[in-house]
Amino acid sequence: MAAAIALTILVGGLVGLINGAVIAGLGMMPFIVTLGMMGVARGVAKWLARSQTVDAPNSPIDHLMAVVEPLQLFPLPIGVWIAICLAVAMAVVLKKTIFGRYVFAIGSNEATARLCGIRVRTMKVAIYSLAGLLFGLAGLMQMSRLAQGDPTVAIGLELDIIAAVVIGGASLNGGTGSIMGSMIGALIMAVLRNGSSQMGWPNYMQEIIIGVVIIVAVGVDRLRHGRAAS
């Protein structure tokens, strides 16, 4: 089990490392590179799993996202507490450390960051590698929630993620954003999807609502960026 956990997280880190190396080394657009790598990773996962779900043996991993005592005051699964602790830790890193200031500096204006002496390429590789490790952990949590490995899960979730971070105050142009804002945005997206299901609305209605939210969120981001520029 320990080896499976470590390999899952390290594979995520390896994908992030490749993303960072391609983006920093070739100067390619991050959105295109990460989108392409998502397709590659998903295809490899389907190939390894032979396009089938993989049933993992019973282990403590299965209980990471399970509500053990629903009648307790805080009936949150262990995985949720892990996510909260990591969110707090990364918020501190971004706000209180030199590494965090470099992240925002590169996102705000890469050319200026380079002139200020920041090793932009090295930082990009480090940022994407760290993100990859966290994505690997997120995949582990997803497997725990579903109680099986599914190479086809989370298709289309990338749009929800974009909407969540924009709703949370991050800018598509880079340089602004916060962990807390992104978490609030993710909660809003989850409430929209779960609320639509609870209301019994058809799936196409949910997709329309989410699509409208994404368009509005991006529009608000553009308006906010335009006001800041003026």
Buried (B, 14 or more C-beta within 10 A) or exposed (E): EEEBBEEBBBBBBBBBBBBBBBBBEEEEEBEEBBEEBBEEBBEEBEEEBEEEBEEBEEEEBBBBBEEEEEEEEEEEBBBBEBBEEBBEEBBEBBEEEEEBBBBBBBBBEBEEBBEEEBEBBEBBBBBBBBBBBBBBBBBBBBBBBEBBBBBEBBEEEEBBBBBBBBBBBBBBBBBBBBBEBBBBBBEBBEEBBEEBEEEEEEEEEBBEBBEEBBEEBBEEBBEBBEEEEE
